[in-house]
Amino acid sequence: MTQDPLVSTTWLRDHLEAPDVRIVDASWFMPGTPRDPKKEFLLAHIPGAVFFDIDEISDQTSDLPHMLPSPIKFASRVRKLGLGDGARIVVYDSTGILPAARVWWTIRAMGHEDVVVLDGGLPKWIAEGHPVEDGPVMPQERHFTPRYQADIVRSVEQMRRNLDTGREQVIDARPAGRFTGETPEPRAGLRGGHMPGSRNIPLSDMLAPDGTMRAADKLGAVFTKAGVDVAKPVAATCGSGITASVVALALARLGYPRAAVYDGSWTEWGGLEDTPVITGPA
């Protein structure tokens, strides 16, 4: 069994002052949400945390949202955040577990394996009475050596090929209504439905009622019920690559840390004219 990719609020409380621990606030909201993660960070964040801007630390030459940046850009940005070689990086967000999983996957895609997600995120941290601080932070720069991990990243070309080979199981983490095509996509211009052969595991199925990730035994049952063999290769998809990263995080909790994420996800697939789309249940 590999190391659990999540740590508890108690663990972080006990390691808050550890010299090798770096804390990252990965908060992000869907476009149109009346919340500003940068402003909220300045009002309250876990002591010592730095803000990771998912939309800025991305490939801004792409028409698709928050696609992975080049390794050179990534290294430049995180170095300034004080994130680098030899550090244990703890990522959290203000919703519980969502964009934190995306940043966890991004950091791993750039070759840094010592990264974990705070289970329950900032809501659980605050609810338990742990300290927060406000204002900007001034991190000390730290060298980051990028080592791009292509095996956990999927492109649209690879997803097309997988339709023919069936080498990887495809898990779609969007809500059931969007998967079946009954609920319209929140982004304009996208077709409804899902990739042929894909399975649906919505975010809500992977989380416990308190917003933490389900224990390994419960997660295993969720994947089995959806018709997924966790021991076989998986490529995860969602709306824009955020929730798909929770699938990868869940599989890592189950001992399978090399699940891939389709970076463009449905924003790319559903926006193209020549990609096959089907509706209805899996």
Secondary structure, DSSP 8 states (H G I E B T S, - for coil): ----SEE-HHHHHHTTT-TTEEEEE-----TT-S--HHHHHHH-B-TT-EE--TTTSS-TTSSSTT----HHHHHHHHHHTT--TT-EEEEE-SSSSSHHHHHHHHHHHTT---EEEETTHHHHHHHTT---B-S--------------GGGEE-HHHHHHHHHH--SEEEE-S-HHHHHTSS--SSTT---SB-TT-EE--HHHHB-TTSSB--HHHHHHHHHHTT--TTS-EEEE-SSSSTHHHHHHHHHHTT-TT-EEESSHHHHHTT-SSS--B-S--
